[in-house]
Amino acid sequence: MTSHYTADADRKPTVVDALPKAEIHLHLEGSIRPKTAVELAARHGERITVEDVARRYQYADFAGFIEAFKWVTSYLREPDDYTVIVNALAEELIRQRVVYAEITISAGVMRLRKQDVERNFAAIGDAADNFASRGLRIAWIFDAARQFGAAAAMEVALIATTLRNRGVVAFGMGGDELAFPASDFRPMFDRARSERLRIVCHAGETGGPQSVRDAIEVLGAERIGHGIGVMHDGALAETCIERGIVLENCITSNLCTGALAKQIGKPKAAIGDHPLRGFLNRGVPVALSTDDPAMFHTDLLSEYSKAASLGLSDAQLVALAEQSLHASFLPESEKHVYLQQFRAAAKSVPLV
């Protein structure tokens, strides 16, 4: 059984649909669609249904999402399981004309479950390589879960450095951003940086501006996962502009986890509450992403459609898509090639 996902029929196409795109905030394990979860369970002698998964993928807050994430990833037990999900995700990305992706791997979860990270990553990398001939290039970000503590994060950082020449481009930290102070994690971020890995960090998702400021000033983050807490701090927004710190905004994720509702102090948030448009109008660098697309019932094309619904013009959508390439960790010479291809394609698309 393979997983095929079709975007919501009610989604309105945008000018970005036809363009070669990048996706830079995307969790591999969060891409497991219900049909793929059923396949994974069957591989281990368990029977679940698509409906079972769909029920699990409904939650009102961040804690509920974390529980669903823990549940679905419990079916990732062998390297071949990772091959299955890479194949499914790569097909989705190609369907959406994604040509370059930086995909986050929850190496911290693998370590917690006593798995061999290097064996898993060998299977992941081999599967991804098969899609290069079809125009999809993938790089990898190794992610430590903040709530597992500093020692576990150092283990992930050290593994990431050993795999730098095999496609790992960055070290990052996700999970519960309020679990421990950023200062606890500075040594592993410094170690990763010393080994020429780029630095990313989830912050300002459920936390406020100080969480983002700490990620930048203490950990040296070059990109911020989510960063919607910046909406409350004009000075911090200016810092992001001046330093080119890119906020990886994920609209649907912020609605589904209740993160946006928490930021605005309401029981529930609407899409119009999202700060994306305000960030762009102010000049804050933003890259639009999906986060955990299967678990939030979305894909990259749907995220651009949602951005359009916030009132972004075609020109703004094109600029937003180009920003993902600018913000990528590609070598500058290779980034230039992708940007040239993107701009050439954009010229042929009429803007309204």
Secondary structure, DSSP 8 states (H G I E B T S, - for coil): --------TT----GGGGS-EEEEEEESGGG--HHHHHHHHHHTT----HHHHHHHT--SSHHHHHHHHHHHHTT--SHHHHHHHHHHHHHHHHHTTEEEEEEEE-HHHHHHTT--HHHHHHHHHHHHHTTGGGT-EEEEEEEEEGGG-HHHHHHHHHHHHHTGGGTEEEEEEES-TTSS-GGGGHHHHHHHHHTT-EEEEEESSSS-HHHHHHHHHTT--SEEEE-GGGGG-HHHHHHHHHHT-EEEE-HHHHHHTSHHHHHHTSSS--GGG-SHHHHHHHT--EEE--BSTTTTT--HHHHHHHHHHTT--HHHHHHHHHHHHHTS-S-HHHHHHHHHHHHHHHHTS---
